[in-house]
Amino acid sequence: MSKANEANLEEPEVHMRPVGTLDSFENQKTEFPAGGIQEEVAVKKPWGQRIVDDLKTPGHAFQIVVAAAIAIGIGIAVSVTVDDVPTAAPAILGIPGTLWLRGLKATVLPLIVVAIIIAMQNLRQMAREGAALARYTIMFYVGTTILAVIHSMIITDLGWRRLMRDVRDSLPEMSETAEEKVKAGDKQEPHDIVVTVFESFIPANIVSAVAEDELLAVLITAIIVGLLIKGPNSSLLRATKEVERIVSIAIAFLIKLAPLGVFSLILSNLLTLDVAAVGVNVGVLLGASIAQMLAHLFLVLPMIFFLITRTNPYSYWMKCSPAWITAWGTASSAATMPVTLRMMHARKVPDMVSRFSIPLGTLINMDGTAIYFPMVVVFLATTQGIKLNAGDYTIIVLLSTLSSIATTPIPSSSLVLTVMIANAVNVPVTGMFAIVVAFDWLIDRFRTMTNVSGDMYAAKCLEKLTGITDKDELDLNFEESRGSVGHPENYRV
């Protein structure tokens, strides 16, 4: 046989990659050369060397943890030892974090749109699995939110309420910020929240919804567009995948800057903390709120996770640490969403599941917020000597569930809804609300961490419940490459 014929018989090297995945989320490329699959065998390094390597890796979780710890240490030390921190100090120190946070938020809207469109296009080809994913996602999110509200209400009434003190004779004055929140909340009636939830599904003007960051309306629009696109040969779908590639590059760059951004945001906020202002009631509010969220995070959600997946929930949560640490640093579920998607890809959650569940969870899955609403309303009532009855508690549970869904995934967006819930059970919003506003920025970080963690737990559970795997997406991509998906004429006999 001639050399020319031998050359013709040789199979070319093939590089296979699932179409539509976020390139920046891939830790390494898997190659399938002719003659068999080659696997890279990892050599285990000493733990000291691994730590050094992690510290040298831009945007690594260990870098973020170290940056957050240093910021907390410096911030608390300065707050305790310095009586009068210059106003300019936190403002200037917060500039890098603010710019980084704005950059993350800028990627959220295009990421939601492209992720949902591609997810719906894939699920459209898998009618049975797609319907199951939508059904289980809604059930999981609504179910965990109701659980969060109920256990928060019960434990607050039976335990934390007894530690709060009646201070109606020495209420603090209302700050200007608190007065603005109260005025905004007074304008809303309890039924307004129900109307708002349903109106937020359909935008009156799509362009206006995009410009005003009405994320839930944008998500619904993206779902409809994704279902209406006709197959893989659509120019709109190709453009969507190109936008996804561009956004993923921007996200990869922002992730590398995460330690600097988290350090700046935490330090600038802690410099404004007045440790002396933390009295008994405020201490109970802070401690109770954080304890309730941690109980939900380390007991309720892990129990659900283990019952469904039969795997270690705490190991899974720790491996997703870059996402919930970023959530704690930014206090924004929306800004954290790119990192959350990256972690889901790293944890081998199918892209079809994560692209649908994570954007939706970012907007409606607010377990931390649901826990906080009953806590604050009971705090405002107890500190003013007001006793709530069973009917009041029922109203609080219902409104807290709906309000948590209606809350936007941006920092401190729940304060106005808190006023509305308090008014619904005839609890006056007085100077004690000023304390809630003053420390909301701190509690908000734990709320966001709980919300994002719930999204990540949900994604893995949904993978198990639906049975969707990466193989399903590979099969769809193979069909797309043959030009058969979405073209009924290709199935004619």
N, C-alpha and C positions, 0 to 999 in steps of 0.2 A: 504494500500500500504506500502511495506517495505521501510526502510530508503535507502536501496541499490538502489531500483527502483527510489525513489525520487531523489537520487543523479544523476542517469543516465539521468533524465529528465531536470536537470539544465543545462542551456546553459553556456558554458565557456565565460570568459571575453575576448573581442576581442579588439585589438589595431590596428587601421587602419591608414596607412600613405601612401601618394602617393609615388609610387616607383620612384626612380631616383631624388628626390628632394635633395637639399643640406641640410644635417642635421644641419650644423652650422647656416643655415639661419633661422631655425625655432625658433621662440620665445618661443613656448610652445607646448607640445604634446596634441592633442585633443583625448580624449578617448571616446569610444562608448560601454559602458558596457551594459549587458543585462538589459532590463527593461526600456530603454529609454536613450536619450542623456543627459548627464550632462554638464552644462555650468558653467564655472567659472565666477562669478559675480565680476567685479572689483569695489573696493571701492575707490572713489575719495578722494585723499589726499589733504591737503592744499598745495598751490603753493610753499610755502617755503620748505616744506618737499619733494616735487617733485624735486625741484632744488638740494637739498642735495643728494637725492637718485641718480639723474642723474650724479652728480659729483663723486659719489662713484662707478658708473658702469663703468668698464674698457672699453674704446673705444667708449663711448657714444658721440653723436654729440655735446652735450653741453661741454664735456671735450675738444673736438677738437677746438670748437669756442674759449673757454677760452685760450687754449694753443696758438692758432694763434694770438689772441689779445695781449697776453703778449709778444710774440715774436716780433710782429710789434712795440709795444710800446718801448721795450728795444732796438730793432735795430735802429729805427729812432732816439731815444734819443742819442744813442752812435754815430751815424753818424753825428749828428748835433753838438755835444759837443766835440768830440774827433777828432783832426786833422789827426792823423796818427795811424790808427788801425793796430796793429801788424799782419803781414801776417799769422802767425801761428794761431791766434785766430779764424777766420772763418773756417779755415781748420779743426782744432781740434773740434770745436763746431758742425761742420757738419757731424762728423763721425757717431753718432747715426742715424741721418736722412738718410745718404747715405746707411748704412747697412739695415735700414728698407725699403728703396726704392728698393734696390737690392733684398730683400726678396719678395716684392710684384711682381717685374718684373719676378722673377723666377717662380711664379705661373701662369703667364699670358699664356704662350704657352700651358702647359698641360690643363689649364682651357678652352682655345679656342677650343682645339681638342675635349675634352670630351663633352663640351657643345654642339658643333655643331653636333657631331656624334649622341648623344642622341636625339637632336632636330630633325635631319633629319630622324632618325629611327621612331620617333613618327609621324612626318608629312607624312612619306611614307605610313602610314596606313590611312591617312586623305588626299587623293589626292586633293580634292577640296579646303579644308582649307589651305593646304600646298602651293598650287599654288597661292592662294590669298595672303597669308602672304609674299611670296617672291616678288610678284608683287607690293603690297602696300609698302613694306619696301624700295625697290629700288626707287619707285616714291617719297616717302616721303623724303628720304635722298637727292636725286638729286634735288628735288623741293626746299627744304629749303636752300640748298647750293646756288642754282641760285638766290633765293631771297636775301640771305645774300650778295652776290657779287654785285647785282644790287643796292640795297639800300645803300651799302657802297660807291659804285662808284658815285652815284647821290649826296648824302649828302656831300661827300668829295669834289667834284667839285664845288658844289653850296655854301658850307659853310666853311668847315675847310681849304680849299686851300687859302682862302682870308686872313686867320690869319697867314699863314707862310711867312717868310721873305727871300728875295733873299740875300744870303751870299756867292756868287761865288768868291768874292774877298778875303774872309777870311776863306777858307775851312780848317777844321782841318786835321791833318796828319792821314794817314791810319795806324791802328794798325796791328800787325802781324796776329792776329786772323781774322780781317776783310779782309786782303790780301789773306789769305787762302780760305776764303769763296768766294771771288771774282774770284780767279783762278779756283775754282771748278765750279762756275757758268758760267764762260766764255767758258768752254769746252762744255757746253750744248746749243743746238739749240732749238728753239721753238717746232719743230716737235719731238724732243727727248722725250718730256714729254708725247706725245701721244703714242709713242712706248713703253715708260717705263710703262705706265698704263696698256697696254694690255699684255706686257711681264710679268708683276708682277702677272698675274692670274695663269700662268702655270709654275711650277718649273722645271728647267732642271734637277735638282737632289734633290730629296725629303730630303735626309739626310743633304745636304748642306743648303737647305732652312730652316730646323729646326735649324741647328747650327748657321746660320747667322741671325736668327730672321726675316726672310722674312714672316711676319705674314699673308699677304694677300694670298700668295701662299699656306701657311699651311692651311688657312681657306678653300680655294677651294678644297684642297686635302681631308680635313676632311669632306666636303660636299659629295664628291664622295664616300668616304669610308662609310659614314653613309647611303647612298642610296644603297650601294651594300651589306651591311650586311644582311644575311638572317635570319630575325626574332629574337625573344627574347631568343631563346635557343643557340644562337651563343656564343661560348667561348670568342670571341673578345669583344662582347657587355658586357658580364659579367665582363670582365677585365676592360673595359672602366668605368663601374659604380663603380668598386672598386677604380680605380684611382681618380674618382670624389670625392668619400668619403674621400680619403686621402688628396686631395688638399683642400677640404672644411675645414678639421680640421686645416691645416696649415694657411688658410685664417682667420679662426676664431681667431687664436692666433695673427696673424699680425694686425688684426683690433683692438685688445685690446691695441696694442702698438702705434696706430695711433696718439694720442695726443703727445707723445714723438717725433715721427718721424716728424710730421708737425712742431712742435716747433723748432726742430733742423734745418730743411731745411730752414724755413723762416728766422730765426735769422742769420744763417751763410751767407745767401744772402744779407740781409739788412745791415750787417756790412760793406759790400764792396760798398755800395751806396754813391756816391759823390753828395751830395745835391747841392753844389755850381756849379756843371757842368750842371745842368738843366737850360738851357737858354730858350728863347722864343720859338724857333723852336722845341726843345726837349719837352718842356712843351705842345705844341700844339699836337705833335705826340703822346705823352703818353695820354693826355686828350682825344683827338679825337678817338684814337683807343679803349680806354676803354669805352668811351661814346657810340660808335657805337655798341660794343659788348653787353653792357648793354641794349641798345635799342632793339637789336635783342632778347636778353634774356627775357626782361620784357614786350615787346610789340608784336613783330612778332610771336615768338613761343607760348606765352600764347593765342594770338588770334586764331591761328590755333588749339591749344589744346582745347579751349573752343568751337569752332565751331564743332569739331568732337565729343568730349566727353560730352559737356554740364555740366562740373564740374569746380570747382574753380582751375585754374592753379597755383595760387600763394600758396595756401594751399598745393597742391601736391608737389610743388617745395621745400617748406620749410620742409616738412616731409622727403624729400630725401636729406637733408642737409649734412649728413656724406659723401655722394658721391661727391658733388661738392666742399665741403671744402677740401676733400682729393685731388681732382683734382687741386685745387688752390695751395695746399701745395706741391704737387709732380711735377706739370707741365707735367704730363704724363697721357694720356688717357688710355694707356695700363696698367700702374701700378694701375690705379683707377678701372679697370674693375671688379675685384673681389668685391669691395665695391659696385659698381653700380648694379651688379647682386643681391647682398644681399638686397639692397634697393628695387629693383623690386619685390623680393619675399615678402618683408615686406609690400609692397603696393598692394599685391594680384594680380600682373600681372602674367598671366599663364606662367609656366615655359617654355612651348613650344614656346611662343612668345619671352620671354626675352632671352632664350638660343640661339635663331637665330638672333634677331635684335641687341642685345647689342654687341656681338663680331663683327658683321658686321659693326655696327655703329662706334665702336672703331677704325676701320681701314679706313673707307671711309667717315664718316659723320664729316666733319671738318668745321663747320659753322664759328667758331671763326677765323680759319686760312684764310678762304675765305674772311672774312671781312678785315683782316689785309693786304693781298697782295695789293689791290688797294691803300690803305692808304699809304703804304711805297713807292710805285712807284711814286705816286703823290708828296709825301714828297721829294723824291730825285730829281724830276724834278723841282718843284717850288723853292726849296732852291738854285738851280743852274740857275734860270732864264729861264727855258725851258717851253714852253707852249705846252700842248698836245691837239691834235685835236680829232674829233669824231672817226676817224679810229683807233687812238691809244687807245682810251677808249674801243672800241669794242674788240681789241686784248687783252687788260688787263682783260676784263670780261671773255673772253673765256679761256685764259691761267690760270687765277685765279681759275676758276671752276675746270679745269683738275688738276691743281697743288695741290689744296686742297685735292683731292681724292688720289693723289700720295704721299702726305706727310705722313711720318711714324709717328706713335703715340708716339714719344719720344721727350724730351725737345729740343727746338730750331732747329728742323729738317727743318724748312721752310726757313732758311736764304739763302741756296744755290739756291732754286727755286726763291727767290726774285730777285737775281742777274740775273737769266735767263729771267724773265719777264721784268726787266728793260732794258736788252740788246735788247729784242724783239721790244721795242718802241724807241730805240736809246737814252736812258737816261744813261749818263756816271755814272759809279759807282766810286765815288771819296771819299774824306774824310768824307762826310756826312754819308756814309754807316757805318763808324766806330762808329758813334753815335747810329745808329740802332742796331748794334751788342752789344754795351755797355749796352743798356737798354732792349734788347730782352728778357732777363731772367724774367724781371718783367711783360712785356706785355704777355709773353708766359703763365703765370699763368692764366690770364684772358681768353686767347684763349682756354686753356684746360678746364677751368670751363664752358665756353660757349659750347664747343664740347660735354662734358659729359652731361650737362643739356639737350642738344638737343637729345641725345640718350635716356634719361629717358622720356622726353616728347613724343618721337616717340613710345616707347614701349607701353605706355598707349593708344595712339591713334590707334596703330596697333591692340591692343586688341579689341577696339571698331569696327574698320573697318572690321576685319576678323570674329568677332563673336566667336573666339576661347575662351574657358573657361577652368578652372581647371577640370570641369566635363569630358571634352573630354579626358584629360590625365588619369583621374581615370578609365574611360571606357576602355581605351587602356590597362592600367595596369591590369584591371580585366581580359581582354581577354588574356593578357600575362600569368597570373596566371593559366588560363585554358589550356594554350599551343596551342591556336587556331590561334593567330596572326602570320602571316608570313608562315603558313603551308597550302598550297592550298588543300592538301588531306583532311583536316578537313572539307572542304566545299562540298565535293562530296556527291551526293544523293545515 
